[in-house]
Amino acid sequence: MPKYKSQVLKIYNSLSGEKEIFKPIHEGAIGMYVCGPTVYSNVHLGNVRTFMSFDVIYRYFLHLGYKVRYVRNITDAGHLENDAEVGEDRIAKKARLEQLEPMEIVQRYTVDFHNVLNAYNFLPPSIEPTATGHIIEQIEIIKKIIENGYAYSANGSVYFDVVKFNLTYNYGKLSGRNIEDMLANTRDLDGQTDKKNPQDFALWKKAEPQHIMRWPSPWSDGFPGWHLECTAMSTKYLGNKFDIHGGGMDLKFPHHECEIAQNEACTGVSPVNYWMHANMLTLNGKKMAKSTGNNILPSEIYTGGNPNLSKAFSAVVARFFMLQAHYRSNLDFTNDAILAAEKGFYRLFDAVETLNKTNQFKISEISSLEIDLWIQSCYDAMNDDFNTPILIANLFEGVRFINLLKENSETITENDLKSFVNTMNTFVFDVLGLANEKGVDQNNDKLEGVVTMLISMRKKARDNKDFAMSDHIRDQLLALGIQLKDGKEGTSFTV
């Protein structure tokens, strides 16, 4: 019998604002769509946290025995620079600045995205569709929305008629906004003259002559509005009605609100039963932003090449750090916080390593810990809207028990030990997606010591004007993937 039959899972639904008992549309099967990255720059650590939340949710569903179709898209048709639908396409702008084809930009940052997620031990989704691969589907949806009377064309562009839609449906039900408030807060922006109403949004935009990414359509050579792609891809692979749609909190409005409107205008059906939104990751109490320098790239975690970090950390330690907060909670990243998480991580894996050497425990006739209750407490944590911090707290209760077992201060039966080992490994490895990186930190310390010694030898060679030896040390380190950087304060290195 699959485990989901014996567990009652509750999910916080952004649409209702409440935790609801999860009931999939089809028995034993789940359709889940998560908004993926726009690949015009490196994925940032906040994105990693969002995708990690849904990776754990996906893992838990699989553990419970569900068949899951997990769809996470790649946006490779660049969004405009703001929600007012004016400005330059982000991917095209990056391509122009770097003198590359747009698809070279897409390829570079898609590879970076996958490399980062692999480093952080993510499971791949079932399907990873691209926006440019579904232009035909997007055009067909626009045709249907126009046919149903909820969109209009103007000068080669097509706009969604929010006011008319709202006469029949409820635009704003996800974000809790209403049209009157939106009208009052609308700025007078260039490019809105084609719209009937300021809050209408583009389904199709006519491309200006300088716009690189463009496709033919019944209305013009242009490109789809950035809300439309997710409607097309989610419904193609999951149907007009599916179980879960997820993304970052920042996508609730306008992106997800517009998705709901597009689906209802096209099919008459509200597309999703459970809307899920992950919260932000801040850095030292402030919003992460490349423009201010208050930012850490995911790769900088394990290279240590960021001034906000005192040293390098393994990616799995960063994963553990992020899972110590609930996915709907704001999480602040600091150097002290990840140092503390690292200590906890190694304590956890020391205990798991000890537990997996079961022959060192004495088998007793009774267990001093009620193992079945402890196991259910782990499930109860995840069943309560995927509460990973409570799960981790329960795992550390298991750590305490393991250490006392080792000291012969607690007792356990043979059957309970098997259940305990299985459950501990299941939640640590399969559900949380952690990996045993014990020794990585110690190895980093040794590496730093060896490289520091070589830097000192290189400096001595340079002082003695032995530039051949100095260059030899630098080149040999570079061949091993260690780059030296000479600066005013001395020489540093990155891996």
C-alpha positions as CSV (number, residue, x, y, z in Angstrom):
1,M,0.0,0.0,0.0
2,P,1.5,3.4,-0.9
3,K,2.3,5.6,2.0
4,Y,0.0,8.5,0.9
5,K,-3.0,6.3,1.8
6,S,-2.0,6.4,5.5
7,Q,-0.9,10.1,5.7
8,V,-3.0,13.2,5.7
9,L,-1.1,16.0,3.9
10,K,-2.1,19.6,4.3
11,I,-0.9,22.3,1.9
12,Y,-1.2,26.1,2.3
13,N,-3.2,27.3,-0.7
14,S,-2.4,30.9,-1.7
15,L,-5.8,31.0,-3.4
16,S,-7.8,30.4,-0.2
17,G,-5.2,31.7,2.3
18,E,-5.6,28.5,4.3
19,K,-4.0,25.1,4.8
20,E,-6.2,22.5,3.0
21,I,-6.1,18.7,3.0
22,F,-4.4,17.7,-0.3
23,K,-6.6,15.7,-2.6
24,P,-5.2,15.1,-6.1
25,I,-7.5,15.3,-9.1
26,H,-6.5,11.7,-10.0
27,E,-6.0,9.0,-7.4
28,G,-2.3,8.4,-6.9
29,A,-1.1,10.9,-9.5
30,I,0.0,14.5,-9.3
31,G,0.5,17.2,-11.9
32,M,2.8,20.0,-10.7
33,Y,4.0,23.1,-12.6
34,V,6.7,25.4,-11.3
35,C,7.8,28.6,-13.0
36,G,11.5,28.3,-14.1
37,P,14.2,30.8,-14.8
38,T,14.5,33.4,-17.6
39,V,17.9,32.5,-18.9
40,Y,19.5,35.9,-19.5
41,S,21.9,35.9,-16.5
42,N,23.3,33.6,-13.8
43,V,20.7,32.0,-11.5
44,H,21.0,33.7,-8.1
45,L,20.9,32.1,-4.6
46,G,17.3,33.3,-4.0
47,N,16.2,31.4,-7.1
48,V,18.0,28.3,-5.8
49,R,16.0,28.5,-2.6
50,T,12.7,28.7,-4.5
51,F,13.5,25.8,-6.7
52,M,14.8,23.9,-3.7
53,S,11.5,24.2,-1.9
54,F,9.7,22.5,-4.8
55,D,12.5,20.0,-5.1
56,V,11.7,18.8,-1.6
57,I,8.0,18.9,-2.2
58,Y,8.6,16.8,-5.3
59,R,10.8,14.4,-3.3
60,Y,8.2,14.0,-0.6
61,F,5.4,13.2,-3.1
62,L,7.6,10.6,-4.7
63,H,8.4,9.1,-1.3
64,L,4.6,8.9,-0.4
65,G,4.2,6.8,-3.6
66,Y,2.6,9.3,-5.9
67,K,3.3,9.2,-9.6
68,V,4.3,12.8,-10.3
69,R,4.6,14.8,-13.5
70,Y,6.7,17.7,-12.5
71,V,6.9,20.4,-15.2
72,R,9.4,23.3,-14.8
73,N,9.8,25.6,-17.8
74,I,12.8,27.5,-19.3
75,T,11.9,31.0,-20.4
76,D,14.1,31.5,-23.4
77,A,12.0,34.2,-25.1
78,G,13.1,37.3,-23.3
79,H,10.8,39.3,-21.1
80,L,10.6,43.0,-21.5
81,E,12.4,45.0,-18.9
82,N,9.3,45.9,-16.9
83,D,5.7,44.9,-16.4
84,A,4.4,47.9,-18.3
85,E,5.5,46.0,-21.5
86,V,7.9,48.7,-22.6
87,G,11.7,48.7,-22.9
88,E,14.1,46.2,-24.3
89,D,13.9,42.4,-24.3
90,R,16.2,41.1,-21.5
91,I,17.7,38.3,-23.5
92,A,18.1,40.5,-26.6
93,K,19.7,43.2,-24.5
94,K,22.2,40.8,-23.1
95,A,23.0,39.4,-26.6
96,R,23.6,43.0,-27.9
97,L,25.8,43.9,-25.0
98,E,27.9,40.7,-25.4
99,Q,27.7,40.7,-29.2
100,L,26.2,37.2,-29.3
101,E,23.1,35.6,-30.8
102,P,20.2,35.5,-28.3
103,M,20.3,31.7,-28.4
104,E,23.9,31.7,-27.4
105,I,22.9,33.7,-24.3
106,V,20.1,31.2,-23.7
107,Q,22.4,28.2,-24.0
108,R,25.1,29.7,-21.7
109,Y,22.7,30.5,-18.8
110,T,20.6,27.3,-19.2
111,V,23.8,25.3,-18.8
112,D,24.7,27.4,-15.8
113,F,21.2,26.8,-14.3
114,H,21.6,23.1,-14.7
115,N,25.1,23.0,-13.3
116,V,24.0,25.0,-10.2
117,L,21.0,22.7,-9.5
118,N,23.2,19.6,-10.0
119,A,25.7,21.0,-7.4
120,Y,22.8,21.5,-5.0
121,N,21.6,18.0,-5.5
122,F,18.3,18.6,-7.2
123,L,16.2,16.0,-8.9
124,P,15.5,16.9,-12.6
125,P,11.8,17.6,-13.4
126,S,9.8,15.2,-15.5
127,I,9.5,17.7,-18.4
128,E,11.5,21.0,-18.9
129,P,9.8,22.7,-21.8
130,T,11.0,26.0,-23.4
131,A,8.9,29.1,-24.2
132,T,10.3,29.3,-27.8
133,G,9.3,25.6,-28.3
134,H,5.6,26.5,-27.7
135,I,5.0,29.6,-29.8
136,I,2.3,27.8,-31.8
137,E,0.4,26.8,-28.6
138,Q,0.6,30.3,-27.4
139,I,-0.9,31.7,-30.6
140,E,-3.7,29.2,-30.5
141,I,-4.6,30.2,-26.9
142,I,-4.7,33.9,-28.0
143,K,-7.0,33.0,-30.9
144,K,-9.4,31.3,-28.4
145,I,-9.3,34.2,-25.9
146,I,-10.2,36.6,-28.7
147,E,-12.9,34.3,-30.0
148,N,-14.4,34.2,-26.4
149,G,-14.4,38.0,-26.3
150,Y,-11.8,38.6,-23.7
151,A,-9.0,40.0,-25.8
152,Y,-8.6,42.6,-28.7
153,S,-6.0,43.4,-31.3
154,A,-4.6,46.9,-31.7
155,N,-1.8,47.9,-34.2
156,G,-0.4,44.4,-34.4
157,S,-0.5,43.7,-30.7
158,V,-3.1,41.8,-28.7
159,Y,-4.2,42.7,-25.2
160,F,-6.3,40.9,-22.6
161,D,-9.4,42.9,-21.6
162,V,-9.2,42.8,-17.8
163,V,-12.4,44.9,-17.2
164,K,-14.5,42.8,-19.5
165,F,-13.1,39.6,-18.0
166,N,-13.9,40.8,-14.5
167,L,-17.6,41.1,-15.4
168,T,-17.8,37.3,-15.5
169,Y,-14.8,36.2,-13.4
170,N,-12.8,37.6,-10.6
171,Y,-9.5,39.1,-11.7
172,G,-7.4,39.6,-8.5
173,K,-8.6,36.6,-6.5
174,L,-5.1,35.2,-6.0
175,S,-3.4,38.4,-5.0
176,G,-6.4,39.9,-3.2
177,R,-6.4,43.0,-5.5
178,N,-9.3,44.7,-7.1
179,I,-9.6,46.6,-10.4
180,E,-10.4,49.9,-8.7
181,D,-7.2,49.8,-6.7
182,M,-5.2,48.9,-9.7
183,L,-6.7,51.8,-11.7
184,A,-5.9,54.2,-8.9
185,N,-2.3,53.0,-8.8
186,T,-1.6,52.9,-12.5
187,R,1.1,55.2,-13.8
188,D,0.7,56.9,-17.2
189,L,3.3,55.2,-19.3
190,D,4.3,55.4,-22.9
191,G,3.2,52.5,-25.0
192,Q,-0.2,52.1,-23.2
193,T,-2.2,54.1,-25.8
194,D,-3.2,50.9,-27.6
195,K,-4.9,49.6,-24.5
196,K,-8.6,50.1,-23.7
197,N,-7.7,50.0,-20.0
198,P,-4.4,50.7,-18.3
199,Q,-4.5,47.4,-16.4
200,D,-4.9,45.3,-19.6
201,F,-1.9,43.1,-20.3
202,A,-0.2,42.0,-23.6
203,L,-0.9,38.5,-25.0
204,W,1.1,39.4,-28.1
205,K,3.4,42.3,-28.8
206,K,4.3,43.6,-32.3
207,A,8.0,43.7,-32.6
208,E,9.8,46.9,-33.2
209,P,12.3,46.8,-36.1
210,Q,15.3,46.5,-33.7
211,H,13.7,43.6,-31.8
212,I,15.7,40.4,-32.5
213,M,13.4,37.6,-31.2
214,R,10.2,37.6,-33.3
215,W,7.8,35.1,-34.8
216,P,5.0,35.4,-37.4
217,S,1.4,35.5,-36.2
218,P,-2.0,36.5,-37.5
219,W,-1.5,39.9,-35.9
220,S,2.1,40.8,-36.6
221,D,5.7,39.6,-36.5
222,G,6.2,39.8,-32.8
223,F,6.5,37.8,-29.6
224,P,4.2,36.5,-26.8
225,G,3.4,38.3,-23.6
226,W,5.4,36.9,-20.7
227,H,2.4,35.5,-18.8
228,L,1.2,33.4,-21.7
229,E,4.0,30.9,-22.0
230,C,3.2,29.3,-18.6
231,T,-0.4,29.0,-19.5
232,A,0.5,27.2,-22.8
233,M,3.1,24.8,-21.3
234,S,1.2,24.0,-18.1
235,T,-2.0,23.1,-19.8
236,K,-0.3,21.2,-22.7
237,Y,1.4,18.8,-20.3
238,L,-0.9,18.8,-17.3
239,G,-4.3,19.5,-18.8
240,N,-6.7,22.4,-18.3
241,K,-7.1,21.5,-14.7
242,F,-4.1,20.3,-12.6
243,D,-3.1,20.0,-9.0
244,I,-0.3,22.3,-8.1
245,H,1.3,25.5,-9.5
246,G,4.3,26.9,-7.7
247,G,6.8,29.7,-7.9
248,G,8.3,32.6,-6.0
249,M,6.2,35.0,-3.9
250,D,7.1,37.8,-6.4
251,L,5.2,35.9,-9.1
252,K,1.8,36.0,-7.4
253,F,1.0,39.3,-9.1
254,P,0.9,39.9,-11.9
255,H,2.3,36.7,-13.4
256,H,0.1,34.0,-11.7
257,E,-2.9,36.3,-11.5
258,C,-2.7,36.7,-15.3
259,E,-2.2,33.0,-15.8
260,I,-5.5,32.3,-14.0
261,A,-7.3,34.9,-16.1
262,Q,-5.9,33.5,-19.4
263,N,-6.9,30.0,-18.5
264,E,-10.4,31.0,-17.5
265,A,-10.9,33.2,-20.5
266,C,-9.7,30.4,-22.8
267,T,-11.3,27.3,-21.2
268,G,-13.8,28.6,-18.6
269,V,-12.0,26.6,-16.0
270,S,-9.8,27.8,-13.1
271,P,-6.6,25.9,-13.9
272,V,-5.1,25.0,-10.5
273,N,-6.3,23.5,-7.3
274,Y,-3.4,24.5,-5.0
275,W,-1.3,27.6,-5.6
276,M,2.0,27.5,-3.7
277,H,4.5,30.4,-3.2
278,A,8.0,30.3,-1.7
279,N,9.3,33.3,0.2
280,M,12.5,35.4,-0.3
281,L,16.1,34.9,0.6
282,T,17.8,38.1,1.9
283,L,21.5,38.7,2.6
284,N,22.5,40.4,5.9
285,G,19.0,41.7,6.4
286,K,18.7,43.3,2.9
287,K,17.3,42.3,-0.4
288,M,19.8,40.6,-2.7
289,A,20.8,42.8,-5.6
290,K,23.7,42.7,-8.0
291,S,23.5,46.5,-8.4
292,T,24.3,47.1,-4.7
293,G,26.9,44.3,-4.3
294,N,24.6,42.7,-1.7
295,N,24.6,39.4,-3.6
296,I,26.0,35.9,-3.6
297,L,26.1,33.6,-6.6
298,P,25.4,29.9,-5.9
299,S,28.8,28.9,-7.1
300,E,30.5,31.4,-4.7
301,I,29.2,29.3,-1.8
302,Y,31.6,26.5,-2.7
303,T,34.4,28.6,-4.0
304,G,34.3,31.1,-1.1
305,G,34.9,33.9,-3.6
306,N,32.6,36.4,-2.1
307,P,33.4,39.1,0.5
308,N,30.3,38.2,2.5
309,L,31.7,34.7,3.2
310,S,34.6,33.9,5.6
311,K,35.4,30.7,3.7
312,A,34.0,28.2,1.2
313,F,31.1,25.9,2.2
314,S,29.8,22.8,0.4
315,A,26.7,23.3,-1.6
316,V,24.9,20.6,0.5
317,V,25.6,22.7,3.7
318,A,23.9,25.6,2.0
319,R,21.0,23.3,1.1
320,F,20.8,22.2,4.7
321,F,20.9,25.9,5.8
322,M,18.0,26.8,3.5
323,L,15.8,23.9,4.7
324,Q,16.1,25.0,8.3
325,A,13.4,27.6,7.4
326,H,9.9,27.0,6.2
327,Y,9.5,27.6,2.5
328,R,6.9,30.3,3.1
329,S,9.1,32.1,5.6
330,N,11.6,34.9,4.8
331,L,15.2,33.6,5.3
332,D,18.2,35.8,5.9
333,F,21.6,34.5,4.8
334,T,24.5,35.6,6.9
335,N,28.0,34.2,7.3
336,D,27.3,33.4,11.0
337,A,24.1,31.6,10.1
338,I,25.7,29.3,7.5
339,L,28.7,28.6,9.9
340,A,26.1,27.4,12.5
341,A,24.3,25.4,9.9
342,E,27.6,23.7,8.9
343,K,28.2,22.6,12.5
344,G,24.7,21.2,12.7
345,F,25.1,19.5,9.3
346,Y,28.2,17.6,10.4
347,R,26.7,16.7,13.7
348,L,23.7,15.2,11.8
349,F,25.9,13.2,9.4
350,D,28.2,12.0,12.2
351,A,25.1,10.5,13.8
352,V,23.8,9.0,10.5
353,E,27.2,7.4,9.9
354,T,27.1,6.0,13.4
355,L,23.6,4.7,12.9
356,N,24.4,2.9,9.7
357,K,27.0,0.9,11.5
358,T,24.3,-1.0,13.3
359,N,26.5,-3.8,14.5
360,Q,27.9,-1.5,17.2
361,F,24.5,-1.2,19.0
362,K,23.4,-3.7,21.6
363,I,20.0,-5.2,20.8
364,S,17.5,-5.2,23.6
365,E,14.1,-6.6,24.3
366,I,12.6,-3.1,24.6
367,S,13.2,0.3,23.1
368,S,13.5,3.3,25.4
369,L,12.3,5.5,22.6
370,E,8.9,4.9,21.0
371,I,10.2,4.6,17.5
372,D,6.8,4.4,15.8
373,L,5.8,7.8,17.4
374,W,9.1,9.3,16.4
375,I,8.7,8.1,12.8
376,Q,5.1,9.5,12.7
377,S,6.4,12.8,14.0
378,C,8.7,13.1,11.0
379,Y,5.7,12.5,8.7
380,D,3.6,14.9,10.7
381,A,6.1,17.6,10.1
382,M,6.1,17.1,6.3
383,N,2.4,16.6,6.3
384,D,2.0,20.1,7.8
385,D,2.7,22.0,4.6
386,F,6.1,20.5,4.2
387,N,7.5,21.9,7.4
388,T,11.2,21.1,7.0
389,P,12.5,22.9,10.1
390,I,10.2,20.8,12.3
391,L,11.4,17.7,10.4
392,I,15.0,18.7,11.0
393,A,14.3,19.2,14.7
394,N,12.8,15.7,14.9
395,L,15.9,14.3,13.1
396,F,18.1,15.9,15.8
397,E,16.0,14.2,18.4
398,G,17.0,11.1,16.5
399,V,20.6,12.3,16.6
400,R,20.4,12.6,20.4
401,F,19.0,9.1,20.7
402,I,21.8,7.7,18.4
403,N,24.5,9.2,20.6
404,L,22.9,7.8,23.7
405,L,22.6,4.3,22.1
406,K,26.2,4.5,21.3
407,E,26.9,5.1,25.0
408,N,24.6,2.3,26.0
409,S,22.4,4.8,27.8
410,E,19.3,3.9,25.7
411,T,18.0,0.6,24.3
412,I,16.4,-0.5,21.1
413,T,14.9,-3.7,19.7
414,E,16.1,-5.3,16.5
415,N,12.9,-4.4,14.5
416,D,12.9,-0.9,15.9
417,L,16.5,-0.4,14.9
418,K,15.7,-1.5,11.3
419,S,12.8,1.0,11.2
420,F,14.8,3.7,12.8
421,V,17.7,3.3,10.3
422,N,15.4,3.2,7.3
423,T,13.4,6.3,8.4
424,M,16.5,8.4,9.3
425,N,18.1,7.6,5.9
426,T,14.8,8.2,4.0
427,F,14.2,11.7,5.4
428,V,17.9,12.8,5.3
429,F,18.8,11.5,1.9
430,D,15.5,11.0,-0.1
431,V,13.2,13.7,1.2
432,L,15.6,16.5,2.2
433,G,18.0,15.6,-0.6
434,L,21.1,15.9,1.6
435,A,24.4,14.2,0.7
436,N,27.2,13.1,2.9
437,E,29.9,15.7,2.5
438,K,31.7,14.8,5.7
439,G,35.3,15.8,5.4
440,V,34.8,18.5,2.7
441,D,35.4,21.2,5.2
442,Q,38.5,19.6,6.5
443,N,39.7,19.0,3.0
444,N,39.1,22.7,2.2
445,D,41.2,23.7,5.2
446,K,44.0,21.4,4.0
447,L,43.7,22.8,0.5
448,E,43.9,26.3,1.8
449,G,47.0,25.5,3.8
450,V,48.8,23.9,0.8
451,V,47.9,26.8,-1.6
452,T,48.9,29.4,1.0
453,M,52.3,27.7,1.4
454,L,52.7,27.7,-2.4
455,I,51.7,31.4,-2.5
456,S,54.4,32.1,0.0
457,M,57.0,30.2,-2.0
458,R,56.0,32.1,-5.1
459,K,56.3,35.4,-3.3
460,K,59.8,34.4,-2.2
461,A,60.7,33.5,-5.8
462,R,59.5,36.9,-7.0
463,D,61.4,38.7,-4.3
464,N,64.5,36.8,-5.5
465,K,63.6,37.8,-9.1
466,D,63.2,34.2,-10.0
467,F,60.2,34.9,-12.2
468,A,60.5,31.6,-14.0
469,M,59.7,29.7,-10.8
470,S,57.0,32.3,-9.8
471,D,55.2,31.7,-13.1
472,H,55.7,28.0,-12.9
473,I,53.9,27.8,-9.5
474,R,51.1,30.1,-10.9
475,D,50.7,28.0,-14.1
476,Q,50.7,24.6,-12.3
477,L,48.1,25.8,-9.9
478,L,46.0,27.1,-12.8
479,A,46.2,23.7,-14.5
480,L,44.7,22.2,-11.3
481,G,41.9,24.7,-11.4
482,I,43.2,27.1,-8.8
483,Q,43.6,30.7,-10.0
484,L,45.8,33.2,-8.2
485,K,44.8,36.8,-8.0
486,D,47.5,39.4,-7.1
487,G,46.2,42.6,-5.4
488,K,47.3,45.4,-3.2
489,E,46.7,43.3,-0.1
490,G,48.6,40.3,-1.4
491,T,47.7,37.2,-3.3
492,S,44.4,35.4,-3.0
493,F,43.0,32.4,-4.8
494,T,39.8,30.9,-6.1
495,V,39.1,27.3,-7.1
